[in-house]
Amino acid sequence: MSAYLDHAATTPMSPQAIEIMTKSLEQDLGNPTALHSKGRAARAALDNSRELIADTLEILPAEVIFTSGGTEADNLALNAAQGGKILVSPIEHSAVLKPAMAKGAELLKVDRDGILDLDYLKSKLDKDVALVSVMLVNNEIGTIEPMEQIVKIIRKKSPQAIIHTDAIQAFGWTDVKKIISQVDLVSISAHKIQGPKGIGALIAKKNIQLHPLLLGGGQESGKRSGTPNVAGAVAMGLAIDQVISNADQVQQRVTALTDKLTQGLLQNIDGVWQTISTKQKAANNCHLLFDGLESEALLMVLDEMGICASAGSSCASGALEPSHVLMAIGLSEQQAKGAIRFSLGASSTEQEIDFALENIPLAVQQLRQVVEIDGYFTPAKPIQRINGPQGGLR
């Protein structure tokens, strides 16, 4: 038995997405720019996927620009600002923060739950603002931003500003279509919604002038050069259609599973806390702080037990660095280093949650019983597992 609780990092592809992508790899083998029959067939498959995405999201096909994924979509969106001020929330994904800061962007403020400070936003808006980027759902702590309010404020105080939102974590957990209709640029990615890795898109309203990052053959109407990933685009079209069609049903089931996991861990482990208290949180997100533990150590033990999760911090240059998201909401460095994100998805099962609830408390208990040997902390007792996969530690 195992438990995959890292859907916010990437989701398992749905059987339907695998099937249609495999079929496209076999059939749509031509280059979409070629004039022969194989090229025309590939171009038709690409256009059909673009139209499916547009119909599902209630936008124009020309507003769908295929990219290599969410990072490229975010970078392409930020590149729309050519001069003028850029404002971004401090809890954006690095794919937004890094290109934004390279352009001299100013950071906005958020509260303890990661909700954007609207008064501070108002104070920063003026005629010189070229672009504002606020993600719809945070990839670490799951905060759902009040985008409708944010958009109204920006349109009133800086009507000239381009509004971008990274909606990569939002599909299935909030009304993405409504937000898409209100903003100018939206980044999406297939592998977060049971589609394949290596394909994403930037939704760009037709009145927004984009400045390509990649120059070459002029594909995607000159906005993104490079031979398109036809099979990936076909699978992404299906994935978007599925996640929108099944959103209510999946959200209801995943909410119950996430609540069961969260409450079970809070009740059965001392010194564990929910990172944020807001109800405005994605239904699949369980982000917790563990007293007295470093997340990397806990993740290693959980992995041995067959449980996949993620840390609220990243290992950079050999040193554990606290997450910029957790620091922005006011956590101490020590608190941030004990953060774990458990994230569920459409394929999550109750059996996985039961397995996790049996084993995570055991992992925490044993990690807290360590002895120091030659400067290193080692578990005082062998790691055990309940109902773990054969061949693992007992």
Protein Blocks (a to p, Z undefined) as FASTA:
>chain_A
ZZddbfkmpccddfklmmmmmmmmmmmmccfkbmbfklmmmmmmmmmmmmmmmmmnopaf
klpccdfbjklmmmmmmmmpggdjddddfkbcfklmmmmmmnopacddddfkopacfklm
mmmgcfklmbdcddfbdfklopacdfklmmmmmmmmmmmbccdddfklmgopacfklmmm
mmmbdcddfklnopaehiacddddfklccddfbgcehpahhpagcjddfklmmmmmmmmm
mmmmmmmmmmmmmmmmmmmmmmmmmmmpghiacfbfcfbbcfkbccdddehiafklmmmm
mmmnopacddfbdceehiacddfklmmnopafklmmmcccddddfkbcfklmmmmmmmmm
mmmmmmmmccdeehiacdfbdcddehiaehiaZZ
